[in-house]
Amino acid sequence: MVNLLLGAGANVNAADNYGETALYWAACHNNLEMVHVLLAVDGIEYEMVINTLIRLERTEVNNRSRACIQEWVDSFDKVLLK
């Protein structure tokens, strides 16, 4: 379903009324597969991913999904530093 929505042009960076994104909710529910899908979408915004990590830290979510997001940020940072 998510791939269908993304294929139809859904905005991966969109947030709900509370500022939470699909990436945030996927991580909160430790849906690692969905986290991978969302991080692989062209057009995902670095700032949104960073904000997601900050929100996850505030809610004390600490799971494999959060670690995956942190790895994505770290690899992105390495590319920027080259």
One Martini backbone bead per residue (centre of mass of N, CA, C, O) as a GRO file, in nm:
protein
   82
    1MET     BB    1   0.058   0.063  -0.022
    2VAL     BB    2   0.293   0.259   0.004
    3ASN     BB    3   0.403   0.222  -0.282
    4LEU     BB    4   0.147   0.326  -0.415
    5LEU     BB    5   0.148   0.609  -0.291
    6LEU     BB    6   0.431   0.691  -0.384
    7GLY     BB    7   0.372   0.639  -0.690
    8ALA     BB    8   0.133   0.872  -0.673
    9GLY     BB    9   0.292   1.116  -0.493
   10ALA     BB   10   0.350   1.097  -0.215
   11ASN     BB   11   0.466   1.267   0.069
   12VAL     BB   12   0.731   1.170   0.269
   13ASN     BB   13   0.739   1.464   0.437
   14ALA     BB   14   0.480   1.452   0.562
   15ALA     BB   15   0.268   1.589   0.816
   16ASP     BB   16   0.091   1.607   1.077
   17ASN     BB   17  -0.062   1.801   1.323
   18TYR     BB   18   0.208   1.707   1.513
   19GLY     BB   19   0.469   1.654   1.309
   20GLU     BB   20   0.434   1.368   1.204
   21THR     BB   21   0.570   1.099   1.033
   22ALA     BB   22   0.605   0.805   0.880
   23LEU     BB   23   0.885   0.756   0.998
   24TYR     BB   24   0.814   0.790   1.290
   25TRP     BB   25   0.593   0.566   1.309
   26ALA     BB   26   0.769   0.334   1.215
   27ALA     BB   27   0.972   0.356   1.450
   28CYS     BB   28   0.775   0.334   1.691
   29HIS     BB   29   0.687   0.035   1.562
   30ASN     BB   30   0.938  -0.117   1.453
   31ASN     BB   31   0.937  -0.075   1.120
   32LEU     BB   32   1.196  -0.151   0.936
   33GLU     BB   33   1.090  -0.185   0.650
   34MET     BB   34   0.960   0.099   0.632
   35VAL     BB   35   1.210   0.262   0.685
   36HIS     BB   36   1.358   0.170   0.431
   37VAL     BB   37   1.153   0.268   0.226
   38LEU     BB   38   1.153   0.573   0.308
   39LEU     BB   39   1.469   0.624   0.280
   40ALA     BB   40   1.457   0.545  -0.047
   41VAL     BB   41   1.320   0.799  -0.123
   42ASP     BB   42   1.290   1.028  -0.341
   43GLY     BB   43   1.303   1.339  -0.158
   44ILE     BB   44   1.410   1.306   0.100
   45GLU     BB   45   1.460   1.495   0.390
   46TYR     BB   46   1.706   1.560   0.600
   47GLU     BB   47   1.557   1.737   0.809
   48MET     BB   48   1.331   1.533   0.866
   49VAL     BB   49   1.515   1.310   0.977
   50ILE     BB   50   1.634   1.472   1.208
   51ASN     BB   51   1.362   1.537   1.345
   52THR     BB   52   1.293   1.245   1.399
   53LEU     BB   53   1.527   1.183   1.589
   54ILE     BB   54   1.454   1.392   1.800
   55ARG     BB   55   1.172   1.279   1.866
   56LEU     BB   56   1.270   0.997   1.950
   57GLU     BB   57   1.441   1.095   2.191
   58ARG     BB   58   1.201   1.226   2.350
   59THR     BB   59   1.046   0.929   2.354
   60GLU     BB   60   1.262   0.694   2.391
   61VAL     BB   61   1.322   0.567   2.126
   62ASN     BB   62   1.492   0.235   2.114
   63ASN     BB   63   1.571   0.092   1.811
   64ARG     BB   64   1.634  -0.037   1.505
   65SER     BB   65   1.504   0.197   1.351
   66ARG     BB   66   1.669   0.425   1.473
   67ALA     BB   67   1.943   0.312   1.387
   68CYS     BB   68   1.886   0.328   1.084
   69ILE     BB   69   1.851   0.633   1.070
   70GLN     BB   70   2.131   0.702   1.182
   71GLU     BB   71   2.288   0.566   0.951
   72TRP     BB   72   2.180   0.744   0.728
   73VAL     BB   73   2.290   1.009   0.838
   74ASP     BB   74   2.588   0.927   0.851
   75SER     BB   75   2.617   0.867   0.544
   76PHE     BB   76   2.534   1.148   0.450
   77ASP     BB   77   2.755   1.306   0.597
   78LYS     BB   78   2.996   1.174   0.449
   79VAL     BB   79   2.921   1.288   0.171
   80LEU     BB   80   2.932   1.593   0.253
   81LEU     BB   81   3.248   1.579   0.351
   82LYS     BB   82   3.387   1.521   0.058
   0.00000   0.00000   0.00000
